Amino acid sequence: MRLAMYKPLCALFALFASPALADTLIHNANGIQVGADGNLQRFESVLIGDDGKVIQTFTKVQNPHAPNAVRIDAQGRTMMPGLIDAHGHVMGLGRGPVQLNLTGTASLAELQQRLKAYAAQNPGSGWIVGRGWNQELWPDKGMPNAADLDAVVVDRPVWLARVDGHAAVGNSAALRQAAITDATPSPSGGDIERDAKGRATGLMIDAATGLVERKIVPPSPAERERALLEAQRTLLGFGVTAVADMGTSLDEWTAMRRLGDANRLQMRILSYASGVEPLRKITKPTPWLYGDRLRMAGVKVYADGALGSRGAWLKRPYADRPQARGLQFLKDAQLLEQVTEAVAAGFQPAIHAIGDAANAQAISVYEQLGRTYPGDRRWRIEHVQVVDPADIPRIGRAGIIASMQPTHQTSDRTMAEARLDPPRLAGAYAWNSIARHGARLAFGSDFPVESPNPFPGLAAAVSRQDPNGVPPGGWRPEERVSFAAALAAFTRGAAYAGFSEDRIGSLEPGKWADFILVDRDVSTVDPQSLAATQVLETWVAGEKVWERPASAGSAERGK
């Protein structure tokens, strides 16, 4: 065959072998999203281009002109933009299934029972690692110690983290492995708990946990990849299509890159490095990679610990422990230096601050940096749990984004009442007050501290109640926000907090077609029904990446 004839035939065969991609029209949907004006918008259909991005949404009175589009009937189901968790820990969520799960233990005795069963099911001499205990759920509210664990396991090291990850307890074997003795000094930003005789109890708070954890064999690259895939599966099942990963280590970042290279990232991860040290190796923020599925954009820095372990740094002593004010992780000059280093390198800073003293310190740092680095910086404070009411107006004035987790309020309510006196409660989990004073809200869950399911978070935000409707009328109900504001904080607000509003957070022309179909109209149901919402399908870039099996119940993996 002559070459002149061969070329046209090859082109013809190629045309049949690779048919042109078509646009897709999802129609007959009960579409709900929040507009740029903060109000709810409704639509009936969405036209998606062959590049996975939104071309246009249409209301019921509009007639989409898309004669060549593939048509998919949503069957009247409710469609929403994919939800964005503004603060989670991806690898921590993924590793949960292979560790000892202590979530929901109602007593020390139940913790010991689970430890005994796990040790029997996983024999050997290696470390037993677990997470999830919360002494606030126990009758005596006392934290566990090494002797409590020795009563169950003595021949191998055991290390069990509190639900918030800011405290952990080891048995005697673990303390020996880490060379922890009664004379070991507490590190800066941490505390080795001691009894009345000065003996180390085995309980470590915040930075002290690192003295033990450095002795635990880290996960292998394959284990990290499995954890990432497990977390991705869980999050997509809850309708979370994007997450800000708060505290990504270099090993975790490398695992994310490997899965991206292998085309196995289905959701979007905006990564914030764990401290400034990783930044010295990454040197500058990365662009969006793998079709806008991964980016290293910021750095997370800790100002204090957590309220549950009394590591949150308070201006005045704890109401239930007058000799303690919590832990200040960094002096003012140190925090300013670390955040300045990140900003100078182009990274977005996110400061973990829970106590009112830590929040005041973070606000002051950003106020100073705002004068040196003007412009749209979108300073972030993560948690913003307890703020001096006098400091609340400063948050909005400084252009700070309040990255908050509504389910923390429902979990922490009784503990907060014990830790804080009534005047300080006025600035606790104060979503509405912070927003009214001009700050942008970005909502998340802080998984695996809480469940990654965003719908109980939406319900808590609008009701100040847990999924069972407790307490009646809501806890400090003046801090409730509207449904539109709550949904915005889980979509537009979370996208804005990560400089991603041009790509995700709403179904608008040019943005990715990331959306979910759910089993009820979330804008009209009561808070308890809202919390029980189930995701039916999850789509990313116009492709279905998760679908609920016909016989499946809740996608809940546990809290």
C-alpha positions in Angstrom: 0.0 0.0 0.0 1.3 3.4 -0.9 2.1 5.7 2.0 -0.3 8.4 0.7 -3.2 5.9 1.1 -1.9 4.5 4.4 -2.0 7.8 6.4 -5.8 8.5 5.8 -6.7 5.0 6.8 -4.6 5.2 10.0 -6.4 8.4 10.9 -9.8 6.7 10.2 -8.9 3.7 12.4 -7.8 6.0 15.2 -11.1 7.9 15.1 -13.0 4.7 15.6 -10.6 3.4 18.3 -10.8 6.6 20.4 -14.2 8.2 20.1 -14.5 11.8 21.1 -15.5 12.5 24.7 -18.9 14.0 25.2 -20.3 16.5 27.6 -22.6 15.2 30.4 -25.9 16.6 31.5 -27.0 15.6 35.0 -30.7 16.5 35.1 -33.8 16.1 37.3 -31.8 16.9 40.4 -32.7 18.8 43.6 -29.6 20.9 43.4 -28.5 22.9 46.4 -25.4 25.1 46.9 -24.4 28.5 48.4 -23.9 31.4 46.0 -21.2 34.0 46.2 -23.7 36.2 48.1 -24.0 33.6 50.9 -27.5 32.7 50.0 -28.8 29.2 49.1 -29.1 28.6 45.4 -31.2 25.9 43.7 -30.7 24.3 40.4 -32.2 21.3 38.5 -29.4 20.3 36.2 -25.7 20.8 35.6 -23.8 20.5 32.3 -20.3 19.1 32.6 -17.7 19.4 29.9 -15.5 16.5 28.7 -12.7 18.0 30.8 -14.6 17.3 34.0 -15.4 21.0 34.7 -18.8 22.7 35.0 -20.1 24.4 31.9 -23.3 25.7 33.4 -26.1 25.0 36.0 -29.8 25.4 35.1 -32.9 26.0 37.1 -36.2 24.2 36.4 -37.4 27.0 34.2 -34.3 26.9 32.0 -34.0 24.5 29.1 -30.5 23.2 28.8 -29.3 23.2 25.2 -27.0 20.2 25.1 -28.2 18.0 22.2 -25.0 15.9 22.1 -24.5 15.5 25.8 -24.8 12.2 27.6 -27.9 12.6 29.8 -28.0 11.1 33.4 -31.2 11.2 35.4 -30.6 12.2 39.0 -34.1 10.8 39.8 -35.0 13.8 41.9 -32.2 13.2 44.4 -30.5 16.1 46.2 -27.3 17.2 44.6 -24.7 19.3 46.5 -21.1 20.4 45.8 -18.6 18.0 47.1 -17.9 18.8 50.8 -14.5 20.0 51.8 -13.0 19.2 55.2 -10.9 22.2 56.1 -8.9 20.3 58.8 -8.2 16.6 58.9 -5.4 14.1 59.3 -5.5 11.8 56.3 -2.9 9.2 57.3 -4.2 9.1 60.9 -7.6 8.2 59.5 -6.2 5.6 57.2 -4.1 3.9 59.9 -7.0 3.5 62.3 -8.2 0.1 61.1 -4.8 -1.5 61.7 -4.4 -0.1 65.2 -6.1 -0.9 68.5 -9.3 1.2 68.4 -10.2 2.6 71.8 -12.9 5.0 70.5 -16.0 5.1 72.7 -14.5 3.1 75.6 -16.8 3.8 78.6 -14.3 3.0 81.3 -10.8 2.0 82.1 -12.0 -1.6 82.4 -13.3 -1.5 78.9 -10.0 -0.1 77.6 -8.2 -3.0 79.4 -10.6 -5.5 77.9 -10.0 -4.2 74.3 -6.2 -4.2 75.0 -6.3 -7.8 76.2 -8.3 -9.0 73.2 -6.1 -7.1 70.7 -2.9 -8.6 72.2 -4.4 -12.1 71.9 -5.4 -11.5 68.3 -2.0 -9.9 67.4 0.6 -12.0 69.2 4.3 -11.3 69.0 6.8 -9.0 70.7 6.3 -5.8 68.7 4.6 -2.6 69.8 0.9 -2.5 70.4 -0.2 1.0 69.2 -3.8 2.3 69.7 -5.8 5.5 69.9 -9.1 6.8 70.9 -9.6 6.7 74.7 -11.3 9.7 76.3 -11.3 9.8 80.0 -14.1 12.3 80.0 -16.4 9.4 79.1 -15.3 7.4 82.1 -17.1 7.5 85.5 -14.1 8.8 87.5 -12.6 10.8 84.5 -9.1 9.8 85.6 -6.4 9.3 83.0 -4.8 5.9 82.6 -1.3 5.1 83.7 1.4 2.5 83.1 0.2 0.3 85.9 -3.2 0.1 84.3 -1.7 -1.2 81.1 0.8 -3.5 82.9 -2.1 -5.3 84.5 -2.9 -6.5 81.0 0.3 -6.6 79.0 3.8 -6.6 80.4 5.9 -8.5 77.9 5.7 -6.0 75.0 5.5 -2.2 74.7 2.1 -0.7 74.6 1.4 2.9 73.5 -2.2 4.3 73.6 -3.0 7.8 72.4 -5.9 9.9 73.7 -8.6 10.6 71.1 -7.2 14.1 70.4 -3.6 12.8 69.9 -2.3 15.3 72.4 -1.7 12.8 75.2 -0.7 9.1 75.3 0.0 6.5 77.9 2.6 3.7 77.8 3.2 0.6 79.8 6.4 -0.1 81.7 7.9 -1.9 78.7 7.3 1.2 76.5 8.9 3.5 79.1 12.0 1.2 79.2 12.3 1.2 75.4 12.2 5.0 75.5 14.5 5.3 78.5 12.0 7.3 80.4 12.8 7.4 84.1 11.6 9.4 87.1 14.5 11.7 86.5 13.7 12.4 82.8 12.9 16.1 82.4 9.8 17.2 80.6 10.6 18.7 77.2 9.6 22.2 76.2 5.9 22.2 75.1 5.3 18.9 76.9 4.8 17.2 80.2 5.8 13.9 81.7 3.0 13.3 84.2 4.2 12.3 87.7 2.5 11.1 90.8 2.7 12.7 94.3 6.1 11.1 94.8 7.6 12.4 91.6 7.4 9.1 89.8 6.6 9.1 86.0 3.1 7.6 85.6 3.5 6.6 82.0 1.2 9.5 80.8 2.8 11.9 78.4 1.3 15.2 77.3 2.0 16.9 73.9 5.7 17.2 73.1 6.5 14.6 75.7 4.8 11.9 73.5 7.6 12.3 71.0 10.1 10.8 73.6 8.3 7.5 73.2 7.0 7.7 69.6 10.5 8.0 68.2 11.1 4.5 69.3 8.1 3.0 67.4 9.0 1.6 64.0 7.4 3.9 61.4 5.0 2.6 58.8 6.6 1.2 55.6 6.0 3.0 52.3 3.5 0.2 51.3 1.7 0.7 54.7 1.5 4.4 54.1 0.0 3.9 50.7 -2.6 1.5 52.1 -3.5 4.0 54.8 -4.0 6.7 52.2 -6.2 4.5 50.1 -8.3 3.5 53.1 -8.7 7.2 54.1 -9.7 8.1 50.6 -12.3 5.4 50.5 -13.8 6.5 53.8 -13.8 10.2 52.9 -15.4 9.7 49.5 -18.1 7.5 51.2 -19.0 10.5 53.4 -19.1 12.9 50.5 -15.8 14.6 51.2 -14.1 15.3 47.9 -11.3 17.6 49.2 -9.5 17.9 52.5 -6.8 20.2 54.0 -4.3 17.7 55.5 -3.0 19.4 58.6 0.4 18.3 59.5 1.8 16.3 56.5 5.2 14.7 57.2 7.7 14.3 54.4 7.2 10.5 54.3 3.4 11.1 54.0 3.9 13.6 51.3 6.1 11.2 49.4 3.3 8.5 49.7 0.8 11.0 48.3 3.1 11.7 45.4 3.5 8.0 44.7 -0.2 7.4 44.5 -0.6 10.5 42.4 2.0 9.2 40.0 0.1 6.0 39.8 -3.1 7.8 39.0 -4.8 6.5 42.2 -5.7 9.8 43.8 -9.4 10.3 43.4 -10.0 13.1 45.9 -8.2 16.4 46.4 -5.6 16.9 49.2 -4.3 20.4 50.1 -1.3 19.6 52.2 0.0 21.7 55.1 3.5 20.5 56.2 4.1 19.4 59.8 6.2 22.3 61.1 8.8 24.4 59.3 11.4 21.6 59.1 9.8 19.9 56.0 9.7 23.3 54.3 13.4 23.5 54.3 13.5 20.5 52.0 10.5 21.3 49.9 11.6 25.0 49.7 8.5 26.4 48.1 4.8 25.6 47.6 4.1 23.2 44.8 1.6 23.9 42.0 -1.5 21.8 41.8 -0.6 18.3 40.6 -2.5 15.4 39.1 -5.4 17.3 37.8 -5.7 19.5 40.8 -5.7 16.6 43.2 -2.6 17.4 45.3 -0.8 20.5 46.4 1.7 21.4 49.2 0.6 24.9 50.0 1.2 25.7 53.7 2.6 24.8 57.1 1.0 24.0 60.4 2.6 25.3 63.6 1.4 24.5 67.1 0.9 27.2 69.7 -0.5 24.9 72.4 -2.1 21.5 73.2 -5.7 20.3 73.7 -8.4 21.1 76.3 -9.1 17.4 77.1 -5.6 16.8 78.3 -5.3 20.3 79.8 -2.6 21.2 77.4 -4.6 24.1 75.9 -2.8 27.3 77.0 -5.2 29.6 79.0 -4.8 33.1 80.2 -6.1 32.1 83.7 -5.9 28.7 85.4 -8.2 25.8 84.7 -11.3 25.9 86.7 -10.9 22.2 87.6 -7.1 22.4 88.2 -6.2 25.8 89.6 -2.4 25.0 89.5 -2.4 24.6 85.7 -2.7 26.9 82.8 -1.8 24.5 80.0 1.3 24.5 77.8 2.8 27.3 75.8 4.6 25.6 73.0 6.6 28.6 71.7 7.6 31.9 73.1 6.2 34.9 71.2 9.4 35.5 69.3 9.8 31.8 68.4 6.3 31.6 67.0 6.8 34.8 65.0 10.1 33.5 63.7 8.7 30.2 62.5 5.6 31.7 60.9 7.7 34.4 59.2 10.0 31.8 57.8 7.0 30.0 56.2 5.5 33.2 54.8 8.8 34.4 53.4 9.1 31.1 51.5 5.6 31.6 50.1 3.7 29.1 52.3 0.4 29.8 54.0 0.7 29.5 57.8 -1.9 27.7 59.9 -1.5 28.0 63.6 -3.0 25.4 66.0 -4.5 27.4 68.9 -7.1 26.1 71.3 -6.8 28.0 74.6 -7.5 31.7 74.9 -3.8 32.6 75.6 -2.7 30.6 72.5 -5.4 32.3 70.3 -4.3 35.7 71.6 -0.7 34.9 70.8 -1.6 33.7 67.2 -3.7 36.8 66.6 -0.8 39.0 67.7 1.6 37.2 65.4 -0.7 37.7 62.4 -1.3 41.3 63.3 2.4 41.9 63.2 2.9 39.9 59.9 0.0 41.8 58.3 2.0 45.0 58.6 5.1 43.4 57.1 3.4 41.2 54.4 0.3 43.1 53.3 -2.2 41.7 50.8 -4.4 38.7 50.6 -2.5 36.3 52.9 -5.5 34.4 54.4 -3.8 33.7 57.8 -5.3 30.6 59.4 -6.0 29.7 63.0 -6.9 26.0 63.4 -9.6 25.2 66.0 -10.1 28.7 67.6 -11.9 26.8 70.4 -11.6 29.1 73.4 -11.1 32.8 72.7 -11.2 35.7 75.1 -14.4 37.6 74.1 -12.3 40.7 74.0 -10.1 39.2 71.3 -12.9 38.0 69.0 -13.1 41.3 67.0 -9.3 41.2 66.4 -9.7 38.0 64.3 -11.8 39.6 61.5 -9.8 42.8 61.6 -6.5 40.9 61.0 -8.0 39.0 58.0 -7.7 35.7 59.9 -9.7 32.7 58.7 -11.2 30.7 61.6 -10.8 27.1 60.8 -13.2 25.4 63.2 -14.8 22.0 63.8 -18.4 22.0 64.9 -18.5 18.5 66.2 -15.8 19.4 68.8 -18.5 21.5 70.5 -20.9 18.6 70.9 -18.1 16.3 72.1 -16.5 18.8 74.4 -19.5 20.5 75.9 -19.5 19.0 79.4 -15.7 19.0 79.5 -15.5 22.6 78.6 -18.0 23.5 81.3 -15.7 21.7 83.8 -12.4 23.2 82.5 -13.7 26.8 82.1 -15.7 29.2 84.2 -18.9 30.9 82.7 -17.1 34.1 81.5 -14.7 32.1 79.4 -17.4 29.9 78.0 -18.8 33.1 76.2 -15.8 32.7 73.8 -15.9 28.9 73.5 -16.8 27.4 70.1 -18.2 30.9 69.2 -18.8 30.4 65.5 -21.5 33.0 65.2 -19.7 35.7 67.2 -16.5 35.2 65.2 -18.4 35.4 61.9 -20.4 38.5 63.0 -17.2 40.3 63.7 -16.0 39.8 60.1 -13.9 36.6 60.1 -14.3 34.0 57.4 -15.3 30.5 58.7 -13.9 27.2 57.3 -15.4 24.1 58.8 -13.9 20.6 59.1 -13.9 17.7 61.5 -10.3 17.1 62.7 -10.7 13.5 61.9 -9.7 11.0 63.3 -10.3 12.9 66.5 -13.9 13.1 65.4 -15.7 11.2 62.6 -14.9 12.4 59.1 -18.7 12.4 58.4 -19.5 16.1 57.7 -23.2 15.9 58.2 -23.1 15.7 62.0 -20.9 18.8 61.7 -23.5 20.6 59.6 -26.2 19.6 62.1 -24.1 20.7 65.1 -23.4 24.1 63.4 -27.1 24.9 63.0 -28.3 23.5 66.3 -25.5 23.3 68.9 -26.8 19.8 69.6 -25.4 16.3 69.1 -27.0 13.8 66.7 -29.4 12.8 69.5 -30.7 16.3 70.0 -28.8 16.9 73.3 -29.0 19.3 75.0 -32.6 20.4 74.2 -32.5 23.8 72.7 -28.8 23.7 72.0 -25.7 24.6 74.1 -25.2 28.3 74.1 -27.6 28.5 71.1 -26.7 32.1 70.4 -23.7 30.7 68.6 -25.6 28.8 66.1 -25.2 29.7 62.4 -27.7 29.4 59.6 -27.8 26.3 57.3 -26.5 28.4 54.4 -23.6 29.7 56.5 -22.8 26.1 57.7 -22.9 24.7 54.2 -20.8 27.6 52.9 -18.1 26.9 55.6 -18.0 23.3 54.4 -17.7 24.3 50.7 -16.9 27.9 49.6 -15.3 28.8 52.9 -13.1 25.7 53.1 -12.0 26.3 49.5 -11.3 30.0 50.2 -9.2 29.1 53.2 -6.9 27.1 50.9 -6.8 29.6 48.0 -8.8 27.1 46.0 -12.0 28.9 45.4 -11.2 29.2 41.7 -11.3 25.4 41.4 -13.7 23.9 44.0 -16.3 24.7 46.5 -19.2 25.4 44.2 -20.7 24.2 40.9 -19.9 27.2 38.8 -18.6 27.5 35.2 -14.9 26.6 35.0 -14.8 24.8 38.3 -14.4 21.1 38.8 -17.6 19.1 38.7 -17.1 17.7 42.2 -20.5 16.8 43.7 -22.5 14.4 45.7 -26.0 12.9 45.7 -27.6 12.4 49.1 -30.7 10.7 50.4 -32.7 13.7 51.6 -33.2 17.5 51.1 -30.6 18.6 53.7 -31.9 22.2 53.5 -35.4 21.4 54.9 -34.9 18.6 57.5 -34.5 18.9 61.2 -31.0 18.8 62.7 -31.2 15.2 63.8 -32.2 14.1 60.3 -29.5 16.2 58.8 -26.9 14.5 60.9 -28.2 11.1 59.7 -27.8 12.0 56.0 -26.4 9.3 53.8 -24.3 9.9 50.7 -25.5 7.9 47.7 -22.9 8.8 45.1 -19.7 10.9 45.0 -18.4 12.4 41.8 -15.0 14.1 41.2 -14.2 15.9 38.0 -17.4 14.7 36.5 -16.7 11.0 37.2 -18.4 8.8 39.7 -15.8 7.6 42.2 -18.0 6.1 44.9 -21.4 4.7 45.1 -23.3 3.3 48.1 -24.0 -0.4 47.6 -27.8 -1.1 47.4 -27.8 -3.0 50.6 -25.4 -0.8 52.6 -26.4 1.1 55.7 -24.4 4.0 57.1 -20.9 4.6 55.8 -19.9 5.5 59.3 -16.5 3.9 60.2 -16.6 5.0 63.8 -15.6 8.1 65.6 
